[in-house]
């Protein structure tokens, strides 16, 4: 469950960084005194997204692991 969440997050973060860097370069050329490609900003945003992905994948997986497998099978 965690692996599937991180695969989707990695795809999203990679494509997001590519699009954001292209957009930042465009904005940097249009605005004066703005540095568009800030590695600290990109890195912290990627870290925050990875942590949110971990929480969003871990919490449901932990709940599902606590349930006895026979209980959901009996209800159907």
C-alpha positions in Angstrom: 0.0 0.0 0.0 2.8 2.4 0.9 4.7 1.5 -2.2 1.8 2.3 -4.5 1.3 5.6 -2.8 5.0 6.5 -3.2 5.1 5.5 -6.8 2.2 7.9 -7.6 3.8 10.6 -5.4 7.1 10.2 -7.2 5.5 10.5 -10.6 3.5 13.6 -9.5 6.5 15.2 -7.8 8.8 14.6 -10.8 6.3 16.0 -13.3 5.5 18.9 -10.9 9.1 19.9 -10.5 9.5 19.9 -14.3 6.5 22.1 -14.9 7.3 24.3 -12.0 10.9 24.9 -13.2 9.7 25.8 -16.6 7.1 28.2 -15.2 9.6 29.7 -12.8 12.0 30.4 -15.6 9.2 32.2 -17.5 8.3 34.2 -14.4 11.9 35.1 -13.7 12.2 36.6 -17.2 9.0 38.6 -16.7 9.6 39.9 -13.2 12.5 42.0 -11.9 14.5 40.8 -9.0 12.8 37.4 -8.6 14.8 34.3 -8.5 12.7 31.5 -10.0 14.7 28.3 -9.4 15.2 28.2 -5.7 16.5 24.7 -4.7 15.4 25.2 -1.1 11.9 25.9 -2.0 11.7 23.1 -4.5 13.3 20.7 -2.0 11.0 21.6 0.9 7.9 21.4 -1.3 8.9 17.9 -2.4 9.6 16.9 1.2 6.3 18.1 2.4 4.5 16.3 -0.4 6.4 13.1 0.4 5.4 13.4 4.1 1.8 13.9 3.2 1.9 10.9 0.9 3.4 8.8 3.7 0.6 9.8 6.1 -2.1 9.4 3.5 -0.9 5.9 2.7 0.1 4.7 6.2 -3.0 5.5 8.1 -5.5 3.5 6.0 -2.9 0.6 5.6 -2.6 0.5 9.4 -6.3 0.4 9.9 -6.7 -2.3 7.3 -4.0 -4.4 8.9 -5.8 -4.3 12.3 -8.9 -6.0 10.9 -9.2 -9.7 11.0 -9.4 -10.9 7.4 -12.3 -13.2 8.1 -14.6 -10.4 9.3 -14.9 -8.5 6.0 -15.2 -11.8 4.1 -18.1 -12.8 6.3 -19.9 -9.6 5.7 -20.1 -10.1 2.0 
